[in-house]
Amino acid sequence: MSGIFISFEGIDGAGKSTHIDGLADAFQRQGRAVTLTREPGGTPLAEQLRKMVLNDAMDPMTEALLVFAARRDHVQQVIQPALNRGDVVLCDRFSDATFAYQGAGRGFDWQILAQLENWVQGMAVDGNSTDSPQTLLKPHLTLWFDLPAHVAAERLSVARVADRFEAQPQKFFEKVAGGYARRLDEDPSRFARINADQDPRAVWQGVLGCMQSRGYLP
Ligand code: TYD
């Protein structure tokens, strides 16, 4: 069985987490091995970088370089090996988050992010060498949980202590959502846009329907 790589995206407060867990169960019930992971993070090194990115003050370029450094380790240590084994990889955020948050949100150069993406995710077929033929590792499918920034802000206001991103004003998240929309426009066949401004059961039906229409779940 060949591996499937699915990423989950959306502004903070979009409510993707429970659906990721639900999908892990659904795939496991089909007898699939599931690798459940997240970004920034997913390896000991990348989880250390996550703590810095979420808590320490830094400029947008440093932020972008740290999330891509974390991603490089994650792809090599976890994602690529899991896909090679034939796992379903469910990843809570991936590169689209960098374009949305560091690109659209912070205003860091989109083309430089695209170069970093090519560099970091340009995996040689053997997973190592930079001079053998390269393929760009990208999710097969990205679920974008889309909801208006003011609804997300209301949801977050009743939640926990905010990190550096959650503490941003609504305007920032409007820009981030614009970044996701731009990524969708650049690669529409990879994306499924889920209306996250509904009750969780309706959102779950949207998620499931998308898996079924792509033939990933019966
Ligand atoms: P999130 O995935 O929302 O986790 P939790 O539910 O535990 O808060 O938090 C990760 C944060 O990191 C989120 O605010 C988006 C941000 N982020 C970036 O800015 N760039 C990136 O490339 C990634 C992967 C995440």
Residues whose N, C-alpha, C, O or C-beta is under 5 A from the ligand:
A	BS01	TYD	D12 E39 P40 V67 D92 R93 F94 A97 T98 Y101 F165 E166
